[in-house]
């Protein structure tokens, strides 16, 4: 058998295997809720979503005044971008993260959150 024929069989088999692997992993992620987070932004947001949260006095006032609602706050943790330059990731036991997110109105808002081992505190929203 020539090299080109063997290469063709290899590429054909590899492509079929990749298709099955893609379908299998996609179905497994849907069933179990598994998320493949390898980048720092994704890992931080996933960690923040997994903890219970509370509001600071300033954010509580904003929510009561109707300036922002809990759905908009949760959108920071799903669609936001962590600004690692302005975040304090070295402090212990609680780290402080700055998350930016573009709202539906087109305005860019910034959320500051303190990430402690058991819970998070949403400090400010600007």
C-alpha positions in Angstrom: 0.0 0.0 0.0 1.4 3.4 -0.9 2.1 6.2 1.5 -0.7 8.4 0.1 -3.3 5.7 0.4 -2.3 5.1 4.1 -2.4 8.8 4.7 -5.8 9.0 3.2 -7.1 6.2 5.5 -5.5 7.8 8.5 -7.1 11.3 7.8 -10.5 9.7 7.1 -10.4 7.7 10.4 -9.1 10.7 12.3 -11.9 12.9 11.0 -14.6 10.4 11.9 -13.1 10.0 15.4 -13.1 13.8 15.9 -16.7 14.1 14.9 -17.7 11.4 17.4 -15.6 12.9 20.1 -17.1 16.4 19.6 -20.7 15.0 19.7 -19.9 12.9 22.8 -18.3 15.8 24.7 -21.1 18.2 23.8 -23.8 15.8 25.0 -21.8 15.1 28.2 -21.5 18.8 28.9 -25.2 19.4 28.4 -26.2 16.4 30.7 -23.9 17.1 33.6 -23.6 20.9 33.3 -19.8 20.4 32.9 -18.0 23.5 31.7 -14.5 23.4 30.3 -12.8 26.5 31.7 -9.1 26.8 31.1 -8.6 30.5 30.7 -8.2 32.7 33.8 -11.2 34.8 33.1 -13.5 31.8 32.8 -12.1 30.1 35.9 -12.6 33.3 38.1 -16.2 33.8 36.9 -17.0 30.1 37.4 -15.6 30.3 40.9 -17.7 33.5 41.7 -20.9 31.9 40.3 -20.4 28.9 42.6 -20.6 30.9 45.8 -23.3 32.6 47.7 -23.2 36.4 47.5 -24.2 39.5 49.5 -24.3 43.2 48.7 -22.5 46.0 50.3 -24.6 48.9 51.7 -24.0 51.0 48.5 -25.1 48.2 46.2 -28.1 47.4 48.4 -29.2 51.1 48.1 -28.8 50.9 44.3 -30.9 47.8 44.1 -33.6 49.3 46.3 -33.6 52.5 44.2 -34.1 50.5 41.0 -30.8 51.7 39.5 -29.7 48.0 38.9 -31.4 44.7 39.4 -30.2 41.2 40.3 -30.4 40.0 36.7 -28.0 42.7 35.6 -25.7 41.8 38.4 -25.7 38.1 37.5 -24.9 39.0 33.9 -21.5 40.2 35.2 -20.7 36.7 36.3 -21.7 35.0 33.0 -20.7 37.5 30.3 -18.2 39.8 32.1 -14.5 40.3 31.6 -12.2 40.3 34.6 -9.8 43.2 34.6 -6.7 41.6 36.2 -4.8 44.8 36.0 -7.1 46.5 38.5 -7.8 43.4 40.5 -6.0 42.4 43.7 -5.4 38.7 43.2 -2.5 38.3 45.7 -4.3 39.3 49.0 -5.3 36.6 51.5 -7.8 35.3 52.5 -10.1 37.5 50.3 -9.2 38.5 46.8 -10.7 41.6 45.0 -11.7 41.4 41.4 -12.9 44.1 39.0 -15.3 42.8 36.3 -16.4 44.9 33.3 -19.5 44.2 31.3 -21.3 46.1 28.6 -25.0 46.5 29.5 -27.9 46.3 27.0 -27.9 50.1 26.8 -24.4 50.0 25.4 -22.9 51.5 28.6 -19.8 49.8 30.1 -20.3 49.1 33.8 -17.7 47.9 36.3 -18.4 45.7 39.3 -16.0 45.2 42.2 -16.3 42.0 44.1 -14.5 40.6 47.1 -14.0 36.8 46.8 -13.6 35.1 50.1 -13.3 31.3 50.6 -17.0 30.7 51.4 -18.8 33.7 49.9 -18.5 36.8 47.8 -19.4 40.4 48.6 -20.4 42.7 45.8 -18.8 46.0 46.8 -19.4 48.6 44.1 -21.0 49.0 40.7 -20.0 52.0 38.5 
